[in-house]
Amino acid sequence: MIVQATNVSRVFPMPAGPVTAVHDLTLTIAQGEHTAIRGPSGCGKSTLLHMLGCVDAPTSGTLLFDGQDIAALSDRERSLLRLNHIGFVFQRFFLLPMLTAAENVELPQSEAGVERETRRRRSRELLDYVGLGPRADHRPSQLSGGEMQRVAIARALANRPRLLLADEPTGELDEATGQQIAALLDRVNADGTALVIVTHDHALAERATRVLTMKDGRIERETRR
């Protein structure tokens, strides 16, 4: 089991009073699993994703990553855990505009202390994997939305994460391009990486083997196929 969340809640203090974004939720993510999380805006999907990715800690309850209690880790230890074991893909890509595609993919490897020639080779391999080998030396401004998302996926895979988290990965893309990205994410999962996707896209969610529907900070329904 990669992630075990037991009775986790996340409460945000607000001027008008505390807001509970995730309420007493229990969930596990297994190696190689493909999970989609759906629900209306404001139901707690992204907050849950941030906790699963160890970006945010629960206000109460227990969250374990590979058996480690996240609450017991220092900020630096959590940063290293994210860097080495978790990949993130976002709706708006968040590529650094002054870097080429290859350099964007190299960046997390550099932060992890990977030797220069090794990270260059890994970056080229990943860009070939996502179908962008010929665009390695292009900057984000020279790429389409779909190409930028492919670079973002390659970057997320740079340090060989066990868990890939994607927040609305097709939200900025047209339908045809979104389907191409969905197929690429399916391939990543088939190659052994656990995948959790937050999405409003029904078609994208239906590609998952498990779909969680959230409402008011809780998992209202779970379906498997």
Secondary structure, 3 states (H helix, E strand, C coil): CCEEEEEEEEEECCCCCCEEEEEEEEEEECCCCEEEEECCCCCCHHHHHHHHCCCCCCCEEEEEECCEEHHHCCHHHHHHHHHHHEEEEECCCCCCCCCCHHHHHHHHHHHCCCCHHHHHHHHHHHHHHCCCHHHCCCCHHHCCHHHHHHHHHHHHCCCCCCEEEEECCCCCCCHHHHHHHHHHHHHHHHCCCEEEEECCCHHHHCCCCEEEEEECCEEEEEEEC
